Amino acid sequence: MNISNRTIVALMGAVAVSALAACSPGSNTKHSQTPQNTQEIFSDRTAGLTTELIMVQLDLPPLLETSGSAEELQAVLHEQEQFEQKLFQISSEIRVVYRYKYTLNGFALATPAHLIPEILQAVNGKTVERAHNFDRPKSEGTTRSTVTLKGDAVTSVTYMGANYFHEKGLRGQGLSVGVIDTGVDYTHAMLGGSGRPEDYKTIDPNKATPLFPNEKVVGGIDLVGTRFGGSQGFYDQVVPAPDSNPIDEAGHGTHVAGTIAGNGDGVHTYDGVAPDAKVYAIKVFGNNGGTLDAVVIAGFEYAMDPNGDMNTNDRLDVINMSLGGGFGIRKILYSRAIKNLVKSGMVVVASAGNSGDLAGVVGAPSTSDQAISVAASVDGRSLNWQFPTVRFEAQGMEDVVTDFKEASFSKPLKEVDGFTGKLVDIGMGDQALSDEIKAKLKGNVALIQRGKISFTDKFKRALEGGAVGVVVYNNVAGETIPMGQGPNDTFKAEIPGVMISKAVGDALVQTLKNGKDVVVDMKNSDVIQKPELVDTITDFSSRGPRSDDYGFKPEVAAPGLRILSAGMGTGVEGILENGTSMAAPHVAGAALLIKQLHPEFSAKDVRDLLTSTAYKLKDASGNAYKFTTQGTGRVDMEKILKAEFVTNGSISMGLIEVPQTQTVKKSFSVKNLSNHILVLQTSFTGEEMSVEMPATITLQPKEERQVEFSLHVEVGSVQKFPRRSELDGIIQIRSEKEVQEVSIMAFRMPRSELRVTKTSSETREIPQKEGDTGPKVTQERVSMTVSNVSPVTGGGFLFNLIGEDEKKVVPQGEEWKANDCDLKSVGYRWILKPIAISQRPYLQFAFQLHENRSQLIRCELSVLVDGDKDGKIDQEIIGLGFLNDAGGKGEHAFIAGILDYQKAQRARLAYEVELLQGNKDAQYRVLEAGVAQGSIRFASESGMVIVEIPVDPLKVSADGSFNAKIASLNSLGESVEADDYLGSDETQWRTLQTDPMKMAYWGMSDASIAGGTSMTLTSMKNSNENPLVMYSPSNSKSVEMTIIQP
């Protein structure tokens, strides 16, 4: 049995257990920012009063893992019926929300949390997993269209070459796409609707309407209902209320659907990539909040059998998921579901995420093996590289002409005939305006700095003073951002407003301070051209690789900046949106056209053709992007149309440790699409890599072959751990007519090789004080010589070994189960740290995992403390990582410290009582449980984490000892063992010390040892109670821990 039934809880204010972080020996520690959420440590677990959505998998395999025969279908239905009867015997409060039979075999259940133990008993070894959250999809800025299509022959669709398909009559006819999103506005003209905004306004989202389905949006379902918000704990937000009306209440899904298959009018909008394909609106979000993976999997089930007749001949051809979250992983339940969808021939496309240039932040579900993960690029429409300008004039100052971004909620400049005005500086607009400032501002333009309050509040402040326009300047260097508003903010300003850069804004403020008037002309006719921006990757696009195994993600890029598509509720209008959410539907549409061109293609063939023909991108300075940023490049539909063979477009060689391992073998496939023999030539170019492979490949008509190759990685210059470097290379495969590419990424990791080559010990007499006649006291000192036989500098850390734990084996056939947080060993030690003019004692716990980690997210480390040894938990020492995306850009941050366990549990109980009473503003007051702040030292690309906490706040017995249970916890997805206790700690307490003189070893020295050198490490020894261990996170995994026998 396995259940991940923990709760994510919003924190308010500063966190009492904020973190320190360090990546490697010798690196500096730093305080993290306050996170938005704590994680699922023991103190935070439900009191059992809330309603939870859980998923149960039964014994028989799902139908997509079998032949899907009528007999197998009946067997699955019979097993499900028997299990339902067991549920009803437990409680009538358990509700079956969804049934899965194609991608999974099981249920999604809504249940009071206190019944989960009984459900676990009833499943008798089956898998039970708590549903996990997906954030609400959002773009990186939304504006009404300020462009006319007549002046620009290029669209985002034609830029990637879809028009070449259209010219041959390939427009997606007879194919279908499922948009798993916020729903679709089927009243919009682009999506088969009347084009009358009043029709949208008449729709009740909870009731059927004669407006749906239509000729374009031919089917769909609302899997959740309007009130659903994806929040575990709130009954009406966690328990879906499906209905037949998938009308969009957010706008996101409508925009996505228009890009895939919409029919543009040539004035407000342009055609989607596959404009004759049919759309199915699969609504998985309510009118607010996020959704759950259990809901998305129900969407997969619908996509397999839209009419629900248990015949999958009507399954959809492609599904698009412009949704997800950061640091996605491969081993999670919906990855199994996606794998099964792809088996059926369905292509699954997903957005990579908008967390920016942070290694490994690329998001799920795009990180599933079979999903196509899409990054966002900049296309060649004029609005992406030719920018309108505003002009600032002042006496004695040269005119300043600069580009800008309009606010999404202000009066569009295209509706303004002419506009000039005098600037009045009102700071950030967060303070009430004085009468003097109001008098100056009336009839003029407010100059406001970004920050502190929302953009809409800044405009409201300007309007209070009688301003006729607003100029906001950025508070950080670099590009400006679109000025948007919150999802529930309906404010509209009837004055124009623009944002300019910090540099220009600072100069204007200084000019005003010098007593000079500055006049702005918002309708300046000058245009700034930046052609170097075309075919670059947007700054918000999430970077790979996949965080748990260095998988090749994202895989391909497509236009995702200022994409024009259908605007929900507008009838005919288009809106401009940014995001990988806008890039993914371009690829979904391309997949439809490829399937139309090659009906025999598998989903893998579609992905291979997209990636092997992609156009490689460079940044604005002309430097090639890493594959972790651009994938294999931008989709090139013209090249796809002409392809006469197809090969794997993307291969990750994973982590390659040097100098220990330098050569890795893999293979790629090549398929001849033509009716004639192909003789293909191969070549390789790459960074500090070389490849051995056949120089020529001969393929008979329609033949497919696997080609093996060996990749050799150069050791490179000696580096200090953990300086991982991404190395990219390209295998080019040439026929007489075309060139395709296999993009290869490898991650070179320099490893030290620290070995204990000699140990010795000596006993010395501790000098007695004058007049002391007591027995002589001796102290044993242990010395060891540590040699580094690698050229790479590495670190060694000495600890008392608390215990070891066996490696958990992933059962055959259950590869979706994770073992990333599998605990290998734990050590601890006592240290003194200087504080002001004194010193403070600390305990450090070294957690060693079996698997290397590039980041700590999803693994939570816990030491349960029973200070008075009465068998009850008093405190919990915690250490965990999380994705801090405050400000829109991802950052790997940490939490560590001590919690009062009983206070945390009482706070949890009070929170759940408030939820039951219907208080949606209920707060989990975990701050009240904070006892002390700790810190974390995390050695990236290793399995080692050091959690450090002060000794004095720990609750201990009179002799300074305490009982403990130690565990590593997997907080997301299904794992082999969600709570991995050290040894027998789940059932037995072990005793630890806070007095160094009662520990086996103390006074340990650490070392950073240069390559090819040796160093002596020492420790004082009191007893043989615990072995002495040296952790070397810079070593390869096999020699990361050395037990020392003095």
N, C-alpha and C positions, 0 to 999 in steps of 0.2 A: 504493500500500500504506500501511496505517496501523495501527499497533498501539500500544496503551497498556499495555505489559507491565511495569509497575513495581510496587513492593512497599510496602505500609504496614507499618511496623516499630514495635513497642512500645518506648518509651523507659522506662528505669528511673532514678528519682532525678531530681536537678536537671539541666536541659539546659544544656550548655556554650554553646549558641548560642541562648539565650533572646532575647526581642525587646524593642525599643522601638517604640511606635506613636504616630503623630500623624495626625490626620485632615485638617488643612488648614494653610495658612500661618498662623503665629502661635499654633497650638495647642500644648499641652504634650505632651512625650513621656513615656511611662511604660513600666515593665517589665511584660511579660505574665506570666501564670502558666505554670507548666510544663505542656506539653501531654501528652496520652497517646500521641500518635503523631507521628513525623516524616512527611514526605511524599516524593514520588517524584522527588527531585533525582538528578542523575547518580550521585553518590557512593553512593546507596542502592539501586542496581539489582542485580538478582539475579546471582549468580555462575553460574547455570545448573544448579545441582544439585537444586533443588526441583522439585516437581510443580506445574504451573499449570493452571488451568481457563480456556480461552480460547473465544471465540465467533468463528465464521467465517461470513460472509455470502457466498453465491454470486451469480451474475450474474442469473438469472431472478428476477422479482419474486415475492414470496409470493402464495399463492392468494387472500388477502383483498384484494390490490391488483389482481386480475384478475377475470374472470367466474367463476373456479373450476371451469371445465369439466373433463371427464374427460381431454381432450387436454392441458390445462395441468397437471393433476395428474401425468400420466404424464411430461411434460417435466421437471417439477421433480424427480420421483423418479429419472429417468434422469441428470440433472445431479448429483444427490447421489451416486448409485452410482458415477459416473465419478470424482468427487472422492475418495470413500472408497478407491478403488483406488490413487490417488496417495498417499494417506496410508499405506497398507500398504506401499507401495514405499519410503517414507522410513524407517519403523521399526514394528516390531510393538509397541513400547511406547506408541504413540499409541492412545488409547482413545476411541471415540465414546460420549459419555455421553447426549446428547440429540440428536434430529433435529427441526428446525423446518420446517414447510411452510406453515402458515396465517398466522401473524403475522409471521414472518420466513422466509426460505429459507436454511437453513444448518445448522450443527452447534454443539454445545458439545463441546469436546475436552479430555480430560485428557492432558497431555503433559509429559515432562521439559522443563524450561525451556531446556535447551541445544539442543533440536530446533526451537525456535520460528523461528530464522532459515531453516531448511529448509522449514518450513511456509509462511512468508512467500513464499519463492521459488516454492513449488508453487501458491499461490493466484493468482499472476500478475495482480496488480492488484485482487484482491478485498479486502474489508474483514476485518481481523482485530482483535479487541478482547479485552483481558483482562477476565474476569468481575470485577464489583465487588461489594463487601460491603453487605448490609443488616443493621443491628443486630437482635439478638434482640428481639422485641416484649415490652414490659413495661408494666404499669400503674403508676400513681402511688400505689399502696398497695392491699393486699388484706387483707380481714378476713372471717372467718366472719360470716354474717348475724346481727346482733343485734336485728333488728326482726321483728315479726309482721305479716303482711299483713292480718290481720283488722281492725286498727285504722286502716288507711289505705286509703281508696278510690282513691287516685291511685297510679299506677305511672309509671315513666319512659315507658312505651309509651302509656298513655292520656293522659299530660300533653301529648304532642305531637299527640294527636287520632286515633291509629290506631283507637280504639274506634268512631269514626264509620263507618269502613270495615267493621269487623267486624259492626256492627249491620245493615249492608246485605248481609251474606253474603260480603263481599270479604275473604278471609283468606289469599290466596296460593295457592289451589287450582290445581293444574296447572302451577305455576311452580317454577323451580329456582334455587338460589343456590350458588355455589362459595365456600367459605371457604378462602382461601389464607393459611395460618397454621401453627400448631404441631400441627395435627391436631384430631380431635374425639373425645371420650369417648362412644362410641355405647352404652355400658352405662348412662349416666345416664338417668333416667326422663324428664327434660325433652326428651331427644333420641332417644326411641324405645327406650330400653334397659330392662333388667329392674329397674333401681333398686337392685340389690344390689351393694354395694362389693366383695364377694368376687369377683364376676364380673370386675371391672376387674383385680383382683390376679392373676387366672389368665392374663391375656393376655400372650403373648410378642410384643413389638412388631415382631419380624422375621418372624413367621409368620402365615399366614392363620388365621382363626378363624370358627367358625360363628355368632358373635355379630354379625358384620358381613358384608354390609349388613343394615339393618333397615328398618322401615317409614318412618322419618324420615330417617335417614342412608342414602340409597339407593345411594350410590356414593362413590368417592374413590380416592386413591392416595397412597402415601408416595413422594415423588420423591427422597428423600435417604438414608433409613436412619438408625438410631439413632445411629451414631457420627459422623455428619457434623456439622461445626461451622462450615463456611464460612471456614476459615482457609487462605489460600493458603500452600503450603509443606508442610503435613502431608498425606501421601497420603490417610490414612483420613478426614481432615476436609475435604479439598477434592474428593475423588472420590466422588460420590454412589453409594449402593448402593440403588437403588429397590426397593420391594417393594409388595405389594398391601394392606398393613395400615396405615391412616392413624390409628392410635390416638394420642391426645394424650398426650404425656409431660411437658407443661409447664403445661397448664391454660388458657392464653390462648385458643387456638382454640375450646375447649369453651364458654367464657364468651361469646365472640363469636357462635358458632352459636346459642346459647340466646337471645340478644337478637334475632337476626334471625328465627328460625323455631321457637323452642322452644315446647313445651306445658307451661305451669306447672301446679302442683297447687293453687294458691291458698293454700298454707300456707308452703311453703319457697321457692317461686318463683312468678312470674307469666308469662303468655303473652308470647312474642316478638311482634314487629311483624307478621309474616306467618306465623302459627302453623300454617297448613296447607301451606306451601311445603315442598319437598323440599330436603335438604341434601346437598351433595357436599363431602367433606372432602379438601382438596388440601394435603397436608402438605409443607412446604418447609423445616422446621427439624428438626434432630436433637434429642437430649435435652439438648444444651448448645450454646452458641455462636450465631453468626448464620447467615445464608444468603447466597446470591449471586444477582445479577440473572439469571444464566443459568438458575438453578433456577426463579425466579419466571416467566420466559418459558416454560419448560417447563410450568408450571402453566397459563399462558394457552392453550398448545397443547392441553392436556388439556380445558380448559373448552370448547374449540371442538368436540371430538369425544370425549366421555367413554368411549364404548365402543370407540373405536379402529377403527371399520370404514370410515373415510375418507368417511363421510357425516355432514355437520354439521347435519342436521336435529335432532339431540338436543343441540345446543349449549345452554349454560346461559343463563339470562336475565340474571342479575346476578352479579358477583363482588365480594367484599369483601376488601380488603387493609388490615388494621390493622397495618402495618409500615412501615419506612422509616428515613430519616435526615435530619438538618438541612440547611438551605440547598439545598433541591432545585432543580434546573434543568429547563428545558424541553427542551433539545437533548441527548438521550441516547438510546441504542438502545432501551431498553424503552419510551420514548415512542412510537417508531414502532410497536412491537408493540401498545401500548394503543390507538393511533389505529386500527389495523386491527381490533382487537376491537370497538371502538365502531362501526366501519363495518358489522359484522355485525348490529348491533342490541343487542349486549350492553352493559349499564350497568356501568361500573367505578367503584367507590367506594373511597376510601382515606382513612386518618386523616391529619390535618394535622401531627401530631407533638406532643411534650410538652416542647419546649424553652423555652416561656414567651414573655414579652413582649419579644422581640428582633426588630427590624425585619428582615424577609427570611428568617427562620429556618425558615419553613414547609417541611415536608419532602417529599422524593421517596418514592414515586412519585406522591403526590397532586398534584405540580406539573406533571404531564403535562397538555397542553391538554385532553384529552378525559376525564380522570379528575375525579371530583367530590371535592373536598378538604373535609374535615369538621373543624370546630372543636368544642370541648367546652363545653357550657353546663350550668347548674344547673336541675334540674326542681323541681316544686312538692311532691314528697313530703315528709312531715313531718320525716323524718330529715335533710333538707337545710336546714331553717330552724328547727326546734324541737329544741333540744339538751339532753340530760340533763346534770346538773351534779354536781360534787363540792363538798363544803363543808369549809372549814378553820376551826377554832375555836382561839382562844388567849385566855388570861386577859388582860383589858385591851385586847383587839383586837376590832374589829368583825368579825363573821363574814365570810369571803370565799367567795362562791359563783361558780363559773366553769365554763365548758364545757370539754370534754376530748376526746381521741381515744384509743381503746383500742389496745393492741398487738395485732398479728395473731396472735402466738404465745403470748399470755398466757391465763389462764383467763378466759372471758367473764364480765362482771359479771352477765349475765342468769342465770348458773348459781350466783351467790352470793346467799344469802338476806339477809344484812346484813353490813356491813363498816365498822368504824371501827378506827383505829390511830394510834399516836403517830409523828410524823415524826422520822427521824434523818438528818441531812445527811451523805452520804458523797462529796461533791464530784462528780467525773465518773465515779467508779467505775473509773478506770484504774489505781489503785494498790491493792496488797494491803491488806486491812483489818487494823488492829491488834487485839489482844485486847480492848482497851478499847472500841473501836468495835463489835466483834462482840457484846460483852456488852450494849451499849446497843441494838443493832439486833435482837437475837433477840426474835421475837414482835412486832416493830413494823414500820413501813413505811419503806423507803429513799427518801430524796429525792435525786435524781441529776440533774445538769445534762447536757444533750445535748452531744455532741462527743467527739473523740479516738478512741473505740472504738465498736463496733457496739452497737445496742440489745440484741441478745441477750447480748453480753458484759456489759452493765450489769446485766441481770437475773441472769446467772450470779453476778456479784459479790454482788448482794443476797442471793441464795440461800445463798451461802457463809457469810454472816453470820447466817443464820436469819431473814431478813425474811419477812413474810407478805403483803407487797404492795409495789408500786413506784410512785412518782410521779416521772416525768421532766419537767423543765421545759426549754423551748426556750432556745437560746443566741443566737437572733436575734429581733428584734421582729416582730410580726405574728402571723398565724394559726399554729396548731400543725400538725404534719404527721402522717400515719399512721405508726406505728412498725412497719416491716416487717423482713424479713430477706432475706439473699442467696438465690439460686436453689438452692444446694446446702446451705443451712442448714436442718436438720430439727428444731432445738431447740424444745421446747415447755415453757413455764413453767406450773406448776400453781398459780400465784398470780396474782391480778389485777394489771394495770398500766395506767396512764393517762399521757398527756402533757398538760401545761398550758402556758400562755404564759410567756414570759420575764418579763414584768412581775409576774405573780403569783408566779412562782418566786423572783425576786429579793427580793420582800417577805417571803416565808416564810423565806428564808435569814437575812435581817436579823432577823426576830423570834426565830429560834432563837439567833442570835448574842447577842441581848439577854437570853438565859437563860430564855426562856419556852417552855413546851411547846406544840406545835401538834398538834392531833388532826384527822385527815382522816376524812370520812364519804363513802365512794365510792358509797353507795346513797342519796344525797340525793334527795328527791322533787321538788325545784324544777326547773323547765324554763326555759331561756332561749330567747326567740323572736327571730329575725332575718329577718322576711319580706322585707327588702330584698335578701337574697341570691338570691331566686328570680329566674330568668331573667337571671342574670349569666353572664359568661364565666369559666371556671376560670382560676386563676393559672398553670397549667402549659400551657395551650393555646398552640400555636405561632402566632406572628404572621406575616402576610404583609408585603409582596407577594412574588410570586415574585422571587427574587433576581437573575435574569439579565435580566429585561425588564419588571419592574413589573406582571406579570400578576396578574389578580384571583384571589388565593388567600389564605386558604381561601374557599370559595364559600358555605358554609352551616354552621349550627351545629345540634347535637343534644345531648340529655342525655349527659353523660360523667362525672358525679360520683356516687360511691356507687351504681353500677349493680348491681342484683341479677340474677344469672344463674347458670347451672349451674356447680357446682364439680366439677372433674375428680376422679374416684375416690371421690366421696362418695355415689353412688347416687341420692339425691333432694335433697340439700342445695344451697342457694345460697350464693354468696359475693358480697361487695361489692367492686367494683373501680373504680378511677378511671383516666381517660385518654381521649385522643382515640381510642384503640383501642376504647373502649366507645361512643363517639359514632358512629363510622362505621357499625357494624352497625345502629343505629337508622335511618340513612339508606338502607342497603342494603335493609332491610325495607320502608321507605317506597317505594323504587323498585319493588319487587316488586308492591306494592299499586297503584301508579300504572300499571304495565304491565297489571295485571289490569283496572283501570278503563278503560284506553285501550290495547287490544291493538295498535292501529295506530301507536302512538308509536315514534319513533326514540329512541335514547339521548339525543340532544340535547334532544328534546321533554321527556323525563323530567327532565333537569337544569334546563331552563328553568322548568318548572312548580314544581319544588322551590324555586328561587331567587326567582322573581317573586312568590310568595305568602308568603315567609318573614316572620316577625314580628320587627321591629327590637328590639334589646335595649339596656338601659341598665345602667350599673354601680350599685353599692350606694348611691351618692350621687345617682343620678338623671341622670347625664350619659350621653349617647348614645355608644356605642362606635364607634370608627372601623371601617370596613369591613375593614381589614386584620386586625382582631381577631375580629370576629364573622362575617365574610363578609356575606351579604345578610340574615342574621338566623337565628332558630331555626325549624326546620321546623314548619309549621302544616298538619296533615293535614285538619282540618275545612275550611279554606279551599281546599285542593287539591281536595277532593271536590266542591265547589260551583263550581269554575272553569268559565267558559264561553268563555274564551279563554286564550292563553298567550303570553308574550313573553320575550325575553332578560332574565334576572334580574340579570345582572352584566356590566359593561363596564369595562375599564380603559383610560383614555386615555393611559397611559404617562407618561413624563417630559416635562413641558412647560417649556421654558426661557424665562424672562422676563428682560428685556423683549423679547428677540428674536422669540419665537413666543408668541402668545397665543390663537390660534384653531385648533381641531382639529376635523375632520369625521369622523363615524362613522355607523353605522346600527344599528338594532335590528329584529328581526322580530316580527311580531304574527300569530298564527294564530287564526282563529275555530273553536272546537270545537263550536259549536252548529249547529242546523239553521235558524237564522233570521238575518236581517241584524243586524249589530251596528254601532252608531254610538258610537265611543269618543272621549272627551275627554282631552286631554293637558295637563299642567302640570309645572312644574319648581321645585324648591327646592334650594338648595345654598350652600356656603360660598365666597364670593368668586368665584362662577361664574355664568354665564347661558347659556341654551340657546335657539337658534332652531330651530323644528320646526313641523310642521303642528299646528294646534290641534285638528283633528278628523280621525279616521281611520274610514272606512266600509269594512266588510268584508262580503262576501257569505258565505253559509253555507259553512263549511269552507275559506274563502279564507285564504291566507297572503301577507303583504306585507312588504317591506323598507321601513323608514322612515328616511330620512336626517335627521341633525341636525348642527348646528354648536355646539360648546361653546367659549365665550369665557372665558378665565381672567384675572382682574384681576391687575395687577402686584403689588398689595399694598404694604405698607410696605417701604422699602429694607432689605434684609437682607444679612448677610455670608455669602458662600459658605462652606461648603456647607449652609446651613440649608434643607434640603429640607422641604417641608411637604405632608402629605397633605390634599387637599381632597375632600370627599365631597358628592355630590348625588344627588337622586332624581327621576327622571321618573315621574310618576304617570299611569297610564292607567285611565280610569274608564268602566265601562258603567253601565247603570241598576242593576245588581245587585251589582257588586263593584269593587274597586280592586286593581290589580296595580302592581308597582313595578320599574323598571329602576334598579338601584343602580349609580352611576357613581363611580369613584375616579380622581383625577388627582394627579400629583405635581409640584407647582410647584417649579422649581429656579431661584433667582435667579442670573444669570450676569453676570460682569463683561465688559468689552470693552476689553482692554488692547491698545493699538497703539503700535508704535515709530514715532514721528512725525519724529524727527530723530536723526542720528548724526554724530559728529565724533571726531577723534583728534588728539592732540598728543604730540609727542616732547619729553621733558625729559631734561636731563643730570643723572645721579646724582652728588651731591657726592663728591669723592675725599677720602680721608684725607690728613692733613698729611704731606707728604713723598712721596706717591704720584706717581711719574713715568710710570706706564703710560698707555695710550691712554684717552681719555675713554669712559665707558660711558653709553649712553642707554637710556631705557625709554619705550615707547609706551603711552599711556593712551587707552582708548576710552571715549567717553561717549555715552549715548543718552537721548533724552527719551521717556518712556513715558507716554502719555495714556490715561486710562480714561474712555471716552465713555458708559459705562453708569452708572446710579445705584448699582450694586452694587459694594462693595469687593472687590478681587481682588488676587492675589499674582503676582509675576513672579520667576522663578528663572533665572539665567544658568548655562550649562554649555558645555563643549566638546562639539560634536556628534561622536559616534563614527561613527554611520551610520544609515541609514534602511532600512526594509523594506516591501515591497509588501503591500497588503491581500489576504488570501486569500479567494477567492470560493467560496461554498458551492455545489456543483454542483446543478443543477436536479434535483429528484426525490430529493435526499439532504438534506432540510431538518433531519433529526435530527442532522446533524453540526454540531459547535460550532466557532465561531471567536472565542470570548470572550477567549482569551489571545493573540490575533494581535498580534505585535510590530510597532510602527510606527517607533519610533526609540529610540536610547539615547544619552545624553550622560554625561560624567563631569567631575569637578572635584576639586581639592585644597582642603581647608580646615584651619584650626587651631581646636582646641577647648580651652578652659581645663580643666586637671585639677589640683586642689589648688593648688600655687603655681607650676605650670608649664603648658605647653601640649603637646598631642599632635596630630600630623597625622592626618587622616582622608581617605579617598577616598569620594566620594559618586557613586553611579550612578543616573541618572534613567532609568527605564524608562517609555516611553510606549506604551500599547496602542491599537489602532484602535478598540476598543469601550469605552464607559463601564462602570465597575464600581461597584456599590454595596458590594461587599466583595471581598476578595482570594482567597477560598477557591477552590481548584481551579487557580489560576494560580501557578506557581512560577518564580521568576526565578533565573537561574544565570549566573555568570561563571567559566568554567574557566580556571585559571591554570597556565601553563608558565613558571616562574620562571627556570630555567636554559636555556630555549629548546632543549631536546633533543627536542621533539616529544612529550613525555609529560606527562600531567596531574599536577601537584604538589598543587594545592589547588582547592577550589571555594568561591566566594563565593555564598551562598544568601540568598534572601528569599522568604517564603511566608506565607500566612494559613491559619488553621484554626478550626474550631468547638470551643471549649473549653466542654464541658458539665459540668465538675466541679461537684458540688453540685446537679445536676439542672436548672440554668438555663443557657441558652446565652450565650456571649460570643464576639465576634469577636476573636481574638488573633493574634499574629504571631511569626515566628521569623526571625532574620537572623544572619549570622556567617560565619566561615571554617572550613572543614573540611579536614583533611589527607586528600587523596583516596586515597592508597595505604593509609593506616591504615583508612579507612572501608571500602575494598574488602576488605582482609584480615579486618576484623571481620565483614563480610557473608559472606565465604567460611566463616569459622569457625562462624558461626551456621547456615549451611546444612548444613555437615558434621554438626553436632549434630542437626539435624532428621533427616538421613538415618540417623543412628544411633538414632533413636527417642526422643530426649530432648525431651519436650513442654514442659519447663521451660527450653528453650534461650533465651538472651537475645542480642539483637543489641547489642553493646557500642559503640554509636555515640559514647558520651561520650568514649571514648579517642581519637576522631578530631577532637574539638573543638579548634580553635586559638585562636579569639577570638570574643568576643561582638560582635554588631552591632546595628543598630537600623533601623527602617522608619518612613518617613513616607508615609502613604497618604492621598491626597486622594479621599475618597469621592465618588461620582457623577462621577468623571473617569476618564481612562485613565492616570493618572500615579502612579508609585510611586518613592520615593527609598530606595535601600538604602545604608546607611552602614557602613563597616568601618574599623578602625584600619590605618594604613599599616605600622607596624613589624613585625607578625606575618606580613606578606605575604612570600612567597619571590620575590625579584627578582634580576636580573642585577647585575653590578658597577656598571653605569651607572644603576641604579634603575628600569630598564624591565622589563616582562614581556610575554610573549605571552598572548593571551586568545582565547577563543571565548565568545560571548554568546548566550543563548537564553532564550525564554519557553516554559514547559512546561505542557501541559494534563494534569492528573493524573486526571481522571475523565471517563469516557465517550468517545465517538468524536468526534474533531475533524478538521477539514480537514487540519491538520498538527500532530501531537502534540508534536513538538520543533520549535519555530519558531525557527531560528537567525537571527541578524541578518545580512542580506546573504548572503555566501558563507562565513560562519564555520563551517559544517558541514565544509567541506573545507580551509579555509585559516585560519591563525592571523593575528591582527592584533596590533600592538605598542602597548602603552599605557605611560604614564609614571607614576611616583610622585613625581618631582621637579618641583615647580611651574614651575621655570625652564626645563624642557624641554617643558612643555605649551604649546599654542598660546595659551591664555588662562589667567589665574589671578587671584586676588584679586577675584573677582566679588562684587558687592553684590546682595542681594535686596531686595524691597520689597513692602509692603502698601499699595496705592494706593486711596484713597477714591474713591467715585464722583464723576465730574465734575472730577477733579483730575489733575495731571501730576507726574512725579517723574523725576529724573535717576539712571540706573544707570550704574555704571562697572565697567571691568575692565582689568587690565594685559594687554598683548599681547606675546608673544614671537615668533610666527611665523604663517604662514597654513596650517599643517599641518592643523588642524581648523577648521571654521566655528564661529562663536559662535552659540548658539541661546538663545532665551528661551522657557521653558516657562511657560504660564499655565493651570494646571489649573482655575482658576475661570472661564475663558472657555468658550464653546461649543466643541464638538469641532473644528469646521472651522478655528478660529483658536487652537487650544491650543498650537501651536508656531510660533515665528517665527524664521527664519534671518536673522541680522543681518549686513549688509554694511557695515562701517565705511568 
